[in-house]
Amino acid sequence: MIRETNEMELELREKMRGGSGTVRIKHIFKADELKGKARMLAEITLPVGGSIGFHKHDQEEEIFYFISGKGRVDDQGIVKEVKAGDAVLTGGGNGHAVENTGEQPLLFLALILLYD
């Protein structure tokens, strides 16, 4: 399947998971299109000053791969600065949060994989 960017569903979420600002989610492929053990593959854009609040991943894991911008991730209480090329893996009941600390949008891919 080939999907052009203009065919991807866009979703805007205000104060996602208790965060701040409007998060832009471009659904590359949705759960019902993925035949494997994934429930989401999306491009996430956090505006300047925006964030996704702390949340846990039970029976799944989430991978963030940062494409551009600067941010900070709280991964189960370990807080680190992130930039293009960095990645985060959270799952098994652990939680994370992400915020844009830069002067431009923070852009990253998010993939959620389900456990057996």
PAKOLPA-755134 format. One record per residue: x, y, z of N, C-alpha, C, O, CB in turn. Coordinates in steps of 0.02 Angstrom, whole numbers, plus 50000, padded with zeros to 5 digits. Glycine has a CB too. Layout:
// PAKOLPA-755134
XYZXYZXYZXYZXYZ/...
This chain:
// PAKOLPA-755134
500424994150000500005000050000500455006250000500925006650038499525000050061/500285010849957500635017349955500135022649975499575023049948500945018749884/500335026750023499895032050045500265038650037500815039550064499665031050120/499965043150000500265049749992500095054050053499595052850087500015053149927/500525058950066500445062950127499755066350131499485067050185500985068250129/499475068350073498825071750075498255066850089497685069050099498695075350009/498385060350090497885055250106497885053250180497445049450202497985049150063/498365055750217498425053950287497955058250330497905064250320499155054750311/497615054950377497145058550421497515062850471497995060650503496695053550458/497295069050477497575073650526497105074250585496495074750577497715080650495/497385074250644497005074950706497335080250748497945080350755496955068150745/496935084650778497185089650824496915088050893496315087050902496975096850802/497365087850943497155086551012497385092151057497975093751060497425079751037/496905095051092497065100351140497285097251206496975092451230496435104951151/497815099851235498045097751301498065090151308497775087251354497595100851356/498415086951261498435079651258498715076651322499265078351344498855077351198/498325072151351498515068751413498725073551468499175072151508499095063851400/498385079351470498525084351522499095088951505499315092851547498675080951586/499355088551444499895092851423499645099751404499095101751425500265089751363/500045103351365499855110151345499885111051270500255107551235500315115351379/499485115651245499485117151174499075112151133498755107651161500185117451148/499105112951068498755108651022499255104050987499705106450952498355112750970/499175097550997499615092550967499325090650899498725089250894499695086251014/499745090550848499535088650781499775081450769500365079950775499825093450726/499295077150753499445070050741499275068450668498695069050648499055065350790/499775066350630499655064150562499685056450563500225053650571500175067150511/499105053250556499075045950558499335043150491498985043550440498345043550572/499935040450493500235037550432499845031250414499605030550358500995035950443/499785026750462499345020850457499005019950524499315021050576499745014350436/498375018150522497975017150583497935009750601498105005450560497265020150575/497715008350661497705001450688497354996450641497604990950632497365001350755/496794998350613496424993650571496764992250504496554987750467495724996150558/497274996150487497654995050426498294991050438498594988450391497835001750394/498504990550501499124987150519498964979950539498594978850587499484990850577/499234975250503499074968150515499514965150570499364959750596499154964150451/500044968550588500484966150641500234968250709499634969650717501204968650630/500674968450757500484969950827500604977250843500884979050895500884965550875/500374981550797500444988750808499754991850809499294989450776500884991950752/499694997250847499045000650847499095007850822498585011250814498755000650917/499715010250811499785016950785500475018050756500975015850783499655022050841/500485021550700501095024350671500915031450650500495032350605501385020050610/501215036350682501015043250669501605047950673502105046650706500475045450718/501525053650638501995059150643501665064150691501105066350680502145062450572/502025065850744501775070350796502145076950792502755077150785501855067150867/501765082450795502065089050797501825092650860501225093650871501875093250733/502305094550902502165098550962502355105750947502915107050925502545095851025/501895110450958502055117450945502555119950998502665116751049501415121850946/502845125750984503295128851033502925129351099502375132151102503545135851008/503225126851153502925127051219502415121551232502155120951287502605133551230/502265117451181501765112151188502045105951221502655104951224501485110451121/501585101651245501805095451277501265090151275500675091651263502005096851350/501475083951286501025078351298501155076351370501725074951388501145072251247/500635076151411500715074751482500925067551496500885063251453500075076251517/501145066451558501385059951579500815054751574500255056051597501655060151652/500975049051544500495043551537500875036951534501455036751515500055044551473/500535031651553500845024951556500635020751497500115021851466500655021451621/501045015851482500905011051428500915004051458501435001051469501435011651370/500305001351470500214994551494500084990051435499724991851389499634994151546/500374984151434500274979151382500454981751312500204979351262499544976951381/500904986651310501144989351247501774993351260501964994651317500604993851213/502104995251205502674999751211502625005051156502345003851103503354995851205/502905010851171502895016351122503605018551108504015019251154502465022251148/503735019651045504385022051022504285029050994503835030150953504705017250968/504695033751016504735040350986505395040850949505915038950976504665046051040/505385043250887506005044650849505965052050828505525053950789506095039850786/506425056050853506395063250843506715065250777507275063250760506755066850900/506335069250739506535071250672506835078350671507345079550639505945070850625/506505082950705506765089850708506515093350771506015091250802506555093850645/506865098650788506695102450848507075100050909507505095650905505945102050861/506905102950966507215101251030506665100251081506145103551080507705106751054/506785095651127506285094451179506585091251240507185090551247505745090151153/506135089351285506325086051347505825080451357505215081251349506335091051408/506085074551376505675068751389505765066551461506325066251486505845062851341/505205065251494505205062151561505035054851549504455053251535504695065751611/505525050451555505425043351545505465039951613506005038151637505955040351495/504885039051644504835035851710505275039351761505615036151801505035028451705/505255046051759505625049951808506325051851787506645055951821505655046251872/506575049051732507225050951706507105056151652506795054651601507625044751677/507335062251664507205067851619507835069351578508375070251606506975074251658/507755069451512508315070851467508095075351410507515075251389508615064351439/508565079351386508455083451327508505078851266508905074251264508985089251322/508085080251215508095076351153508135080951093507945086851096507465071751148/508395078251037508475081950975508425077150917508335071150927509165085750974/508465079650857508425075550796508915069750800509495070550817508555079750733/508655063650784509075057650785509025053750850509235047950852509785059450773/508755056750903508675053150967508035049050966507585050350926508655058151026/508015043951009507425039551012507285037851085507725037951128507545033050971/506645036251098506415034351165505985028151159505585027651112506015040251199/506065023451205505655017451208505365016951278505735016851327506055010951190/504695016651283504355016251347503815010851343503465010551293504045023051368/503745006751395503225001751395503224997551458503584999051506503284997251335/502824992251457502804987651514502544990651578502774988851632503484984851526/502074995451572501814998651632502175005051650501945008651694501844993951689/502725006551618503085012751630502755018451592502345017351547503825012151611/502935024551611502625030351580503125035451556503725035151572502155033551627/502875040351517503295045651492502875051851476502265051551472503675043351430/503225057351466502935063751444503455066951399504045065451403502755068351506/503235071451355503695074951310503465082151303502865083651301503725071451240/503955086651300503795093751291504285096951243504855094951238503805097451359/504035101951208504455105751161504785111351201504455115651229504025108551102/505455111251202505825116451237506195121051189506565125551209506325113351286/506105119851124506465123651073506065129651047505545131451074506635119251016/506335132550994506045138550964505695136950898505505141550861506575143850953/505605130550883505235128350824504835122150843504955119250896505725126950764/504365120050801503975114050818504435108050829504955107350797503475112550763/504225103650875504585097350888504215091950848503625090750860504605095650966/504565088750802504275083850757504575076950771505185076150774504385085850683/504135071950780504385065150792503885059950768503295061250761504535064050866/504155053950754503735048250738503555044650802503975044150847504075043450688/502945042050806502725038150864502455031550838502025031350793502195042050907/502695026050866502475019350849502275015850913502675015350960503025015450810/501655013250915501425009450973501345002250954500965000550908500765012351001/501714997850989501694990650977501364987051036501504988651094502414987850965/500934982451020500574978651072500964972451091501294969351050499864976751047/500914970551155501204964251178500754958551160500164959451146501334964451254/501034952551160500624946451148500104945551202499714940751200501064940151144/
